Amino acid sequence: LVVPIFGVCVYAVFGTSRVAAAMQKNYEKVLEKGKYLLKEEPVLRGKLDKIDRNVSNQSRYIRDHAEFPLQEGTVVEYFSEGEYMFPMLLQELGKAEHFIFMEYFIISDGVMWNSILYILEKKAAQGVDVRLIYDDFGCITTLPHRFYKQLQAKGIKCAAFNPFRPMLNVILNNRDHRKISVV
């Protein structure tokens, strides 16, 4: 009889994350502030409607629910597996002239990461704006502690998302599982 009452009390204290709510408010403020940058050109919507109505409807859904408007002059290529993407990623990183932005959940020492890191170091030395975010908890067993400092010393702007702190932490489950590269 006592266990459910105890569970409700524990949830009341730890279950609702005030930090996550504050992060959400900040996120909404940033979106509102930059909303003028996310305007969609009606002419583009008309063009896409003529080309493929189904694709236009899908992009309309993405615009309405994820706030990503239709843009012109972009290219997206989908890779079903990382091994197909890797050679293309290395090629595109090598061609970077202005910036490289990367965000990954897990980075692990090995052939793939070492190949990428070599290019990132070279590009940072050439003056390319190189930035990397990785999830600290996701890399807890694969990277040395405060790895971001090693990369910063090499000219790479690096940050560990939600740094791991070995204590009771209500935002421990707020992880970053994204795998994004923008060149």
JOVENDA-V672954 format. One record per run of one state. SS is the DSSP state (H for helix, E for strand, - for the rest). FROM is the first residue (numbers start at 1). LEN is the number of residues. Records with the same first field share a line. If there is no record, write none. Layout:
# JOVENDA-V672954
SS = FROM-LEN / FROM-LEN
This chain:
# JOVENDA-V672954
- = 1-1 / 16-2 / 34-1 / 39-3 / 52-1 / 67-15 / 96-3 / 105-6 / 126-3 / 136-11 / 154-3 / 162-17 / 183-1
H = 2-14 / 18-16 / 35-4 / 42-10 / 53-14 / 82-14 / 111-15 / 147-7
E = 99-6 / 129-7 / 157-5 / 179-4
